[in-house]
């Protein structure tokens, strides 16, 4: 994605210990990613806590096709 696609998005960094203390359960991490980070996620029942934490930490990337759909409003 180009910088033009990222206009209006704010990238913040948070310490992993602080994040883990605040969002310790699968439900809390899922809710954070879905509402705060506005990431389109599969069904709650189909993802693991480890997958969600990898998304939150940036070690696992979201498909750019999905991001394009999110930014286009689909």
N, C-alpha and C positions, 0 to 999 in steps of 0.2 A: 504494500500500500504506500501511496505517496504521502508527503507531509500535508498536502491539501486535504486528504481524507481524514487526517487526525486533528483538524482544526476544531477547537472547542473542547478537546479532551485534555484532561489534566492527569499527568502521570505522577504518582506519589510513591514514595518508598516507606516501608514500615519495617521495623525490626522484627525478625522471625519470632523471637521470644514474646514480644508484646502481642503479635498476631495470635500466636498459639494460646496465650493466656486468655485473650478475649473471645476467640473463636475455637473452642476445643472439641465440639461435637460435630458430627456430620451435618446435622440440621443447621447449625449456626454458620458453618462454612458455606453450605449450599445457599442459604438465605443471603449471606454477604455477597457471594459471587453473582447471584441472580438479581438482587435488588440494588446493592451499592455499586458493584462493578458493571452491572447491566450486561452480563454475559449470558447468552442463550445456552442453556444446559439441557442434556437429556433428562429423562424422568429421574426423580429422586431415587427410585428403587433400582435403577440400572447403573448408578455411579458409586464408587467407593470413596471413603474418606481420604484415602491416599491419592486418588486421582484428583479430587477437589483441591487438596493441599498442594499438589504439583501445579495445578492451574494457578492457584493463588500466589505461589512462590515464583512462577515464571519458568520453572524447569520443564513444564509441558506447555506446548503452544496450542492455541486454538487455530483451527483451519482458517486460512485467509478467505476462503469462499464463504464461510459462515460469517466472518467479520464483515465482508462486503455486503451480505444480506442484512446484517444488523444495522450498518451505517446507512444503507439505502432505505431502511424502514420496512422491510418485509418481515 
